[in-house]
Amino acid sequence: MTINKRIGIIRETKNPPDKRVPITPAQVITINEKFPDVKVCAEPSELRCYTDEEYTYLDVDMTCDMASCDILMGVKEVKIEALIPNKTYLFFSHVAKKQPYNRDLLKSVLEKNITLIDYEYLTRPDGSRIVAFGRWAGIVGAYNALRARGDRTNNFSLKPAHQCHDMEEMFAGLKKISLKSKKILVTGGGRVANGAMETLNVLNLKKVTSKEFLTKEFDEAVVCQIEPNHYVKRKDGQLFDMKHFFANPEAYESNFKQYTKVADIFIACHFWDDKSPKFITKEDYLDPDFNISVIADVSCDIADPIASTLRPSTIADPFYGYNPQKGIEEPAFTRPTNVTVMAVDNLPGELPRDASRDFGKDIIDRVLPALLGDDDDGIIERATIAIDGKLTPKYAYLQNYVDGKE
């Protein structure tokens, strides 16, 4: 049972700023009802998609000192100077894969005796994630692909997602457009790809099989969603096996090139391992049969699996052109032979209110019971990178990373 715990919703300090919140104003009321011994307060912020007034209207305390809280919750990485010693933090830290740009962040977490719980590693015993923004990345990524197509052809114009109040307005705008006979390809079978399909479903597109996509022509726009068994094959000629592929990605080779010859728009929503085959190489773009004009790389793995993804783009400036002949970036929509690339790496931030509501609901339903009560399934344990300034056994491999030895 929880006793007099105080949770603080911290302001986002990462640049570029993120408007999402871990807990919405209405969800604070839900927490009060479900966990009466818990008090939630919020740090004032001019950046949030939910205003300070929306919190204060529901009597959420906006005056409390974050240093008085037991648990501090944000979304993105916390600025090192803003870290409060001896606290428990929950945020996406991006350190567990030894990301060089966050080494100093983890070092500071340890120096300040902080307990760090990373949302990315809150999982069920089977390894599936409990909280994530992936669905929203897919929803917005597919919308941006269509927006890029409209801007590229001047056939229609879509309002940027971040200028829409919410998903309802964004989808309402989508219903006004019509696509000509184009083939749209979506890779992946998880929540990101399914989010992309959610957006495309608004257009009532005809869904076709992989075989139909590759071999038939259509007088209407169609969409095809493919998974690894369609775009890779075993080098030894054996039948595809999903478990074997995930365990041995280096044993497979790409079978994707055939899709580049027929797809017009490619929305990449797959998970990619650096040992997996590449999707599109620099040489593939030079093939006379290469047909793709827009690539919305929602997965956003820089340069390796999709050669035209030279860098992440931003919400403010989401598109750039890829010159296949030179292999370089050029301004978007300046050369018809260029491929239009969308590679925003924080897509859920374009629909922050919707994304925050989804995320907060999962936090309340699936995380807080374990965080504030008994963690019988090890949900919190698996996601705890450090306790009181010391790496936990699961994440002890990060010590050399912290020390700058690797």
FENCORPE-V740473 format. One record per residue. N is the residue number from 1. SS is DSSP state (@ for helix, = for strand, . for the rest). BURIAL is 1 if it has 9 or more other ideal C-beta (glycine too) atoms within 8 Angstrom, else 0. Layout:
BEGIN
N/SS/BURIAL
N/SS/BURIAL
END
This chain:
BEGIN
1/./0
2/./1
3/./0
4/./0
5/=/1
6/=/1
7/=/1
8/=/1
9/=/1
10/./1
11/./1
12/./1
13/./1
14/./1
15/./0
16/./0
17/./0
18/./1
19/./1
20/./1
21/./1
22/./1
23/./1
24/./1
25/@/1
26/@/0
27/@/1
28/@/1
29/@/1
30/@/1
31/@/1
32/@/1
33/@/0
34/@/0
35/./1
36/./0
37/./0
38/=/1
39/=/0
40/=/1
41/=/1
42/=/1
43/./1
44/./0
45/./1
46/./0
47/./0
48/./1
49/./0
50/./1
51/./0
52/@/1
53/@/0
54/@/1
55/@/1
56/@/1
57/@/0
58/./1
59/./0
60/./1
61/=/1
62/./1
63/./0
64/./1
65/./0
66/@/1
67/@/0
68/@/0
69/./1
70/./0
71/=/1
72/=/1
73/=/1
74/./1
75/./1
76/./1
77/./1
78/./1
79/./0
80/@/0
81/@/0
82/@/0
83/./1
84/./1
85/./0
86/./0
87/./1
88/=/1
89/=/1
90/=/1
91/=/1
92/./1
93/./1
94/./1
95/./1
96/./1
97/./0
98/./1
99/./0
100/@/0
101/@/0
102/@/1
103/@/1
104/@/0
105/@/1
106/@/1
107/@/1
108/@/1
109/@/1
110/@/1
111/@/0
112/./1
113/./0
114/./1
115/=/1
116/=/1
117/=/1
118/=/1
119/@/1
120/@/1
121/@/1
122/./1
123/=/1
124/./0
125/./0
126/./0
127/./0
128/./0
129/=/0
130/./1
131/./1
132/./1
133/./1
134/@/1
135/@/1
136/@/1
137/@/1
138/@/1
139/@/1
140/@/1
141/@/1
142/@/1
143/@/1
144/@/1
145/@/1
146/@/1
147/@/1
148/@/1
149/@/1
150/@/1
151/@/1
152/@/1
153/@/0
154/./0
155/./0
156/./0
157/./0
158/./1
159/./0
160/./1
161/@/1
162/@/0
163/@/0
164/./1
165/./0
166/./1
167/@/1
168/@/0
169/@/1
170/@/1
171/@/1
172/@/0
173/@/1
174/@/1
175/./0
176/./0
177/./1
178/./0
179/./1
180/./0
181/./0
182/./1
183/=/1
184/=/1
185/=/1
186/=/1
187/=/1
188/./1
189/./0
190/./1
191/@/1
192/@/1
193/@/1
194/@/1
195/@/1
196/@/1
197/@/1
198/@/1
199/@/1
200/@/1
201/@/0
202/./1
203/./1
204/./0
205/./1
206/=/0
207/=/0
208/./1
209/./0
210/@/0
211/@/0
212/@/1
213/@/1
214/@/1
215/@/0
216/./0
217/./0
218/./1
219/./0
220/./0
221/./1
222/=/1
223/=/1
224/=/1
225/=/1
226/=/1
227/./1
228/@/1
229/@/0
230/@/0
231/@/1
232/=/1
233/=/0
234/=/1
235/./0
236/./0
237/./0
238/./0
239/./0
240/./1
241/./0
242/@/0
243/@/0
244/@/1
245/@/1
246/@/0
247/@/0
248/./0
249/@/1
250/@/0
251/@/1
252/=/1
253/=/0
254/=/1
255/./1
256/./1
257/@/1
258/@/0
259/@/1
260/@/1
261/./1
262/./1
263/./1
264/./1
265/=/1
266/=/1
267/=/1
268/=/1
269/./1
270/./1
271/./0
272/./1
273/./0
274/./0
275/./0
276/./1
277/./1
278/./1
279/./1
280/=/1
281/./0
282/@/0
283/@/0
284/@/1
285/@/1
286/./0
287/./1
288/./0
289/./0
290/./1
291/./1
292/./1
293/./1
294/=/1
295/=/1
296/=/1
297/=/1
298/./1
299/./1
300/./1
301/./1
302/./0
303/./0
304/./0
305/./1
306/=/1
307/./1
308/./1
309/./1
310/./1
311/./0
312/./0
313/=/1
314/./0
315/./1
316/./0
317/./0
318/./1
319/=/1
320/=/1
321/=/1
322/=/1
323/=/1
324/./1
325/./0
326/./0
327/./0
328/=/0
329/=/0
330/=/1
331/./0
332/./1
333/./0
334/./0
335/./0
336/./0
337/./0
338/./1
339/=/1
340/=/1
341/=/1
342/=/1
343/./1
344/=/1
345/./0
346/./0
347/@/1
348/@/1
349/@/1
350/@/1
351/@/1
352/@/1
353/@/1
354/@/1
355/@/1
356/@/1
357/@/1
358/@/1
359/@/1
360/@/1
361/@/1
362/@/1
363/@/1
364/@/1
365/@/0
366/@/1
367/@/1
368/@/1
369/@/0
370/@/1
371/@/1
372/@/1
373/./0
374/./0
375/./1
376/./0
377/./0
378/./0
379/@/1
380/@/1
381/@/0
382/@/1
383/@/1
384/=/1
385/=/1
386/=/1
387/=/0
388/./0
389/./1
390/=/0
391/=/1
392/./1
393/@/0
394/@/0
395/@/1
396/@/0
397/@/0
398/@/1
399/@/0
400/@/0
401/@/1
402/@/1
403/./0
404/./0
405/./0
406/./0
END
